[in-house]
Structure formats: structure tokens, C-alpha cells
Amino acid sequence: MNPALTALGDQVRGEVLLPGDDGFDARCAGFQTAYRHRPDVLVRAADEADVAAAVACAAGLGMPVAVQATGHGLSVPAAGGLLVRTDALKGVVVDAAARTARVGAGTRFAAVVEAAARYGLAPLNGSAPGVGVVGYVLGGGLGLLAREFGYAADHVRSVRLVTPDGTPVTVTAQSEPDLFWALRGGGGNFGVVTALDIELMPVTRIYGGELAFDLARHPGLLAAYLRWTRDLPEALTSSVSLVDHPDLPVFPAHLRGRFTAQVRIAYTGDSRRGAELVAPLRELGPLLADTVAEMPYTECAEIYRDPPMPHAYQGDNALLRAFGPEQADAVTALAGPGAAVPCVVDVRHLGGQLGRSPKWANAVGHRSAGYLLRVLTPLTGAGREEVAAAQAAVLGVASRERVGRFQNLVYGGYAEGPPAEDFWETADLRRLAKLKATHDPQNLFRFNRNIRPAH
């Protein structure tokens, strides 16, 4: 072993593992099972000091660094280098008066939802409570209440960061405004985030749930959904998923063997007004399921019921200026029964606060998008190239309206990932590249949606 790595083992409280060591493969694994990091050395940090020691060691050896908490969003697996595992850095401390929470890097949103609810507050989490907070927020964070409150990255107060030379620092809008701008939306390009201070919202209950339609009876449901979204208040955030369910016991009985559209709704206003807003959808005809009702925010995971077990999947998306009925019908046809490669299609209604600049500007771009078109395929049969081609065909239907990609929702075993130009607007990418050259000139943090240092 390299002497520096031997010394690292004596410096950290956590684990230092090499390929072949007991537990190495298990520690490399994450929620995404189709791909995994394959580093030369893994450090499972017990605290921030461990993270700092690991990064300083990697910097001294010129080793690239990957970071993983839960592994939900893995798209660029590490090939060699050093992997810092942050899942042990858990913890939530709520400041009820300030409406904020200090969240450790290994914390999942379920813990934040529970802790915040004790004070009548809620975080800006997404659909799945098992997702790690830090990775989600650094990529932007498109949540259940996004149209009303904006991206999760818009509501970060401070960032605790281990820089690429191994130095722990606190980054705020006052202390380092440029780096603070870059971290929120810049992904994991500027170091290892060990904790975040995030704002919480005064939300205790919502009118939310799911309306499920059989597309054999409602073939134009996606187009109808798009028409419905044209005049909604910002307090209502929604999406619709098209899923061709195999006739298997793993799926609920009312969905098996059906091509369905599942409209998901989260509304923070009065439930009576919520029922009025949802009525045009209910009036479309018979429903396979209707769970939309008043619920405590602590039950928000029931809206999407995302699978909690690790599995293999590949996904992509496109941020769109607009999405019309003709495009909706074409997407429905491509995703329906008989498709050579099954794709779950998800359309999310954007706009509202998502389209405005936040109090503290950040690197989340493409705020002109009105909709997000997402495709996701379980990797159970078709090859990865075949899946990519099928997903590109679905996304290509709306290519004329495309403004970019949303980085949280790109999943795949890319060698380097999609081009950075897809995730950030031109001027923002130039600024990010200059900051990368200042803070990480060796591009040690490159197993991500990578921003290359400016020359």
C-alpha cells in the first residue's frame, strides 16, 4: 500500500478499505445497482475530520475523488481514485425560530420531514423520502411544493464544505459569495459537503395524492392534463406518469396489466379549494384510484410511493419551454403497450417560483422551462444502448422546445456524463468553469456532472 494511504488509516476514525478487503464491495454499493463506484481506496468517514483527512490525502497523491451518501443519483461511476462515503454523517437539528435545519451529509429526507414536523415545518423534499438531502440540494432539488417555493437549492443558508485541498470551511452569501453561488446548483464539483443549513417552510398539511386513469379508456389523458395545468395557482404542484404495468403481483391489483396515467398532486391551500381545482380531472371519467385528500405533510411519501428497495435503472430528461397536446399524444404512443423498450414517462409542471430568481442567486439554470419531460427504464432485460435509444426517441418528440437537462434526474453509467452545456446556461457555465479553476484546478472532483476548469 502507498505509505500515504497507510498513514490515512491511522488518521481517521472511520474505515479505510481497499479492493478485496471485507466490506469493500458493500461500502461501494448504493441504491442504484446497475452501476457502482470502483475506487482504488474507500474511506467511510465517521466525521468531518475524516473527510478532510481523506481529501487531503487524495490531493497530495493527485487522486480523483468521488462522494457517495445513498447512491440514488449515480451517473458517473468512479474508475479508480478515492471514494468518500458520507452515509455515517447523519443528523438533523431544527431551529424553529429561524425556520432552518442543520442537516448532515448522510441524512435522508425522511428524517428531516419527521424532525421538522415537530415544529409545524417542512423541508422542500422530493417524492422519495430515502433520498439523501445533500446530493439532492446541490443538484437543484425539484420537490413536491416546487411551484410555490422554488428549488431546494434556493433555500440554503450555509454550506459546510471540505475543499479540494482538504480544508473545512463554512460558505455563506457573506463569507464567499461566488463559491456560495456555485455550490447551490453546481453539483459536487467543488469539494465534499458535510452539512447544510436549509430553510424550512411553514407547512403542516397538504391536499395531495394520486388520480390513476386507465389509458385504454382515456388515451388523451396526457393532453388533458397539460390543458388543466395552464391556469393553476402556484400553491399546486403536480406531475403525471405514464406506466405500462406488467401483470405481476408486485404491482397493486388495480394497476396490473394496464397502461396507466397517474396524476400526482400536492396543494398547500384549503382542501375545499383543492377539490375544486382537481374536479376537472375527476370529471374526465372513471378512475382506477383516487387518493387525493387532506393529509399531514408527514405522509407526503404516499403521493408517489417510490420503491424503497435498491434496483437497476437508467433515466434521462429534458427541460421544455412548452409541451403541447400533439407532442403529448406522440409520447403516449411511444410509451404504450407494444413498445420494444418500456419507459416510464413522467411530465412535471414547472413555472411559478421555479421561474424566478431566488433571494440569493445560484447556479440552477434553465428557469424558463415550463415542463420537465422525464424517462426512466428499469434495467431488467434490454441492453443499455437499446434503452438509451428508446429514451432518446421519447425525449426527441419535444426537441424543438428543449432548453436543457435537469441534473438530479439523469441516471446512467456514463464515462463522463452528458455535456455540461446541457445542465447550465452559457454565462453560468463560464463562471462555474472559472471558479473550478480557482478551487479545483486539478479537477479532482470529476466523477459527477463535471465542470472542467477554465484554461
N, C-alpha and C positions, 0 to 999 in steps of 0.2 A: 504494500500500500504506500502511496505517496506520503512522505513524512508530514506534510501539511494536513492531510486527511486524518492521519493517526493523531496528530495534536488536536484536531477538531473533536474527535471522540472524547478527549479529556476535558474539553471546554464546555460541552453542552450537557444540560440535564436530561434532555430527551434522547432519542435514538439516532444513531448513525449506522446505516445499513448499506451493504454492498451487494451486487448481484450474487445470488447463491446463499446469502445469509437467511436464516429463519425469519420469516415475516416480511422479507423484502418485496415479494410479489404482491402480498396482501396490502402492503402500505402503498404500493404504486397504483392499485386498483381504485376506481371511483364509480360513480353512478352510471356513467357511460361505459358499457362493456365491449363495444366494438373496437375501441382504441384505448391504449393506455400509454402512460409515460414509461420510457425505458432509459432511466438515467444511469450514469456511472456510479453515483452515490446519492443516497436519500437521507435527508435529515427530517425526522418528525420532531418539530420544535415543541418544547414544553412551555416556553415563554418567549417574550420579545428578545431577550438576551441571546437565546439560542438562534433565533432568526438572524440577528446581527452577526453572530459568530459565523454562521453558515455562509451568509452573503459575503462577508469579508474574506473568508477562505476562498470562495469561488472567484472573487475578483482578483485575489492575489495569484491564482492559478490560471486566470483567463478563461474560466469555465462558464458556459452559459447557464442561466438559472431559470427553472420552471417553478411554478407555485400551484398548489392544489389544496383545496379545502374539502369540497364534496365531489368534484369532478363532473357536475351536471353539464357544464358548457364546454367541455374539452373539444377542441377542434384542431389544435396543432400539437401533437404529442412530442414530448422531449425525446430526442435521439442522442443519448449521451448527456453530459453535463451534470448539474446538481439539481435535485428536486427538493424543494422545501414544502413539507406537508404541514399545514396550519390548522388542521381539524381539532387539535387539542386546545387551541387558544379560544375557549368558549367563555361567554359571559355577557349579561345584559344588565346595565344599571340605568334605571329611569330617573330623570329629573323632572318630576311632574310640573313644577312651577315653570320651568323653562320649556316644557314640552319637547324634551330631547331624550335620546338614549345613547349611552356609550356601548358599542357592540364590538365584541372580539371577533377576530378573523375566522374562527371556526364555528361561529354561531349560525344556526339556521333560523329562517324566518318564523317558524312555529314558536320558538322560544321568545322572540320579540313580540309577536302578537299576544301571547299569554301574559308577558310581563307588562306590556303597555295597557292592556285591558283593565288591569287592577286600578288604573288611574283615569279611566274613561278616555283612553287614547288608542291610536292605531298607527302602525307603520305603513309605508307605501309598498307593500309586498306584492308579488305576482301571484300566479294561480297555484303554485306548488309550495306548500309550507316547508318542504325538506330542502329547498334551495338555500345555499349559503348567501348571507347578506352581502359580504364584501364584493365578491365577483359580480353579483347581480348589479350592485350600485355602480361599480366602476365602469361597467358597460353601458350604463344609462338607467336601466331599471324601468320597464314598462309594466305598470301594475294594474290592479283591479279598479283603482279610483283615478286612473291617469288623466282622463279628460278634465277632471275637476282640479287636480293638484299638480299635474305635470309629471315629469320623470323623477324617479327617486334620487338621481344624481343632482337634481335641482335643490334638494333639501339636505345637503351635507353641510354641517357647521365646521368640522375639522377632521383631519386625517392624520393618523399616527403612521408614519412611514419609515421603513428601513431603506435607505438609499442604496444605489448600486455599489457604493464603496463600503457598505456595512454600518452606516451611521444612522441611529434612530433620531427622528425629528418629528415635530408637530407642525403640520402645514395648515394654515388658515388663509382667509382672504386678506388678512392684515399682515401676516408674517412673510408669506411668499405667494403673492397674488398670481404670478404666472404659473407656478407649479400647481397651485390650488385649482386654477382653471383647467389645467391639463389632466390632472388625476381624475376629475369627475367627467367621465366620458372617454377618457384616453385609455381605458382598459388597464392591463397590468404592465405597461411599458416603462414605468418609472421607479420600480422598486417593489418591495413587499409591504403591503398594507397590513398592519397588525391590529388596528382598531379604527372605528369610525364613530364620530358623533353625528347622529342623524336627527332630523326633526320628526316629531310625531304629530298626527292630525287629531282634532277633537271629534272622533267618530267612535260611536259605541254600537250602532246597529245600522243595517242596510236593508233595502228591499232588493233581494237578489235571488238568483237560482238559474234554472235551465228550462228552456222550452225545447222539446225534441219533436221533430217532424219526420215523417216517412217521405222521402223524396220521390218514391213511386207515385204518391198521391199529390205531392207538391213540387213538381220538377222546377218551377220558377222561384223557389223559396229564397235562394241567394239574391236574386234580383229584387225580390220584395223586401228583403232585409236592407239592402242598400237604399231603396227608396225611403224606408222607415227612418233611417239614420239622418236624413237630410235636415231635419228640424228638431233635434233633440236638445234638451238643456245639458250644460256641461257637467251637471251632477250625475248624469247617467253615462256610464262606460259599458260598452258591450262588445261582443265578438260572436262569430258564427263558425262552427267547424263542420265540415263535410266528411263523413266517415262511412266507408263501406265495411260493415261489421260481418266477419265470418260467422257462420252458425256454430259457435263454440261455447261451451259452458262458462268460459272465463268472462264472457260479456253478460250484462243484465238480460233477462229473458225478453224484455220488450224491445231490445235492440238487435238481437241475434238474427243474422241473415237479412238485415235491412240496410239500405243506403240511406243514411240519416243526415239531417241538418240539426245541429244542437246550438241554439242561441243562448249565450251566457250573458247575464245582466247583473250589474251592481249599481244601485242608485241610492244616494245618501239622503234624498228628500223624504217627505212624508209618504207613507205606504199607500195612502189613498190616491195621491197624485201619481205614484209609481204605477199603480194598477191602471190608471187612465192612459199613461204613456205606453204601457205594454199591450193594452187592449187591441190595437190594430194587428198585432202579431197573433194574438189568441183568436181573433176573428177570421184568420186565414183558413181555419178548418180543423179537423180532428188532430189531436196531439197524441204522441206516444208517451209523453211525460210532461208534467208541468210542476216544477218545484219552486217557482218564483214566489217568494213570500217574505214577510218580515223575519229577519234573523239577527242574532247578535253577531258582531263582527268576528268574534272568536270562532264562528262556524264558517267563515268565508271559504275555506278549502273545499266545502261541499259544492261550490258553484261549478268548478271544473272537474273535481275528483281525479286529479292527475295520478297516474300509477306511482306508488311509493317504492316499488322494487327496482333495483338496477336492471338495465336492459340495454340492448344494442339498437342504435337509431342513427339516422342521417337526416339533416334538415337544412333548409335554406329559406330565404325570404326576400321580399322586395318592398321597399317603401314607395308608395304611389301617390302622385298628386291627386288622382281621381280614379274611380273604379266604377264602370257603368254596367247596365243590365246585359248588354251583348257580351261583354267580357265575362260577366258572371255566368252566363249560360255556357260559354265555351269552357270555362274552368270546371263547371259541374259535369260536363260531358267527359272531360279528360280524367276526372277523379272517380267517376262512377263505376258500376259493375262492368266487368269485362276489361278493365284497364290491365295491361300486361304487368305493370308495377303499381301496387296500391300506394296511394298517397293520401295522408290525412291533410286536408286543406283547411287552413284557419285564416279568416279575414277579421282584422281588428279595426274598429272605428277609432280614428285618432282625432286630431283637432283640439279645440278648446285650449286649455292651458298648455298642452303639449306644443302648440304652435307659437308660444310666446317666449320671450327671453326671461329667464329667471332672475331673481334678486341678485344673485352672484353668477355672472356669466360662466359658462362651462363649455366643454368640447363636444357635447352632444349636438349632432348636426341634423340636417335634413328635416328641419321643423316645419317645412311647407307641406309635408306629406299629410294626406287626408285619410289614408288607409294603409294597413300593412297586410300584405298577402304572404302567407307562410305555408310551407310544405314540410311534412315530416313523414318519414318512412321507417318502420321497424325493419331491421336487417335480419330477416329470418329466412330468406330464400334467394332473392335477386342479388346479383353482384353489385358492388358499389358503383361501378361506372354506369351500369344499367339504371340504377336508382338515380344517379346524378342527371342522366339524360331525361328520365321521366319528370323529375322535378323541374329541370330547365324548361321543358315543354309547357308545364303549367304556369310557371312564372313568366314565360315568354308571351303569354296571351296579353299581358298588360305592359309590355316592354316600352311602349311609347310614353307611358305615364310614370315610368320608373325614375326615381331621384337618387336611389342608393340602397344600401342594406342596413339592417339594424343588427349590431354585433352580438347582442345577447342571444339571438335566435339563429345563429349559424352553427351547425354541428356537423363535423365530418373529419376524417383523418387526413387533412391536408398536410403536405410537406411544409408549406409556408402560410397557407390560408389565402382567401380572396385578396385582391389588391386593396391596399389601404385607401385608395381613392373611392372605393365603394362605401366606406364607413364614415368618412369625414369630408366636409366641404373643402374646396381647394385652398382657400385662405387659411382655414383652421389647420389643415394638414401641413402647410408650410410652417405655421407657428409651432405645431407639435414637433415637427422634424428638427427645428432649431433648438427647442427645449430638450429633445432627446440627445442632441449633440452636446448640450451643456451637462446634462445629468447622467447620461449613459452612453458616452461616446463609443464604447466597445460593443454596444448593442448586446449586452449580456442577457437582458430580458427580451428575448426574441421568440419564445415559444408561446405566441399569443397572436392577436390581430396586430401584426408588428408594424411599428412606425420606425423606419430606418433613419438614423441620424443624418442631418443635413451635412453636406460636404463642407 
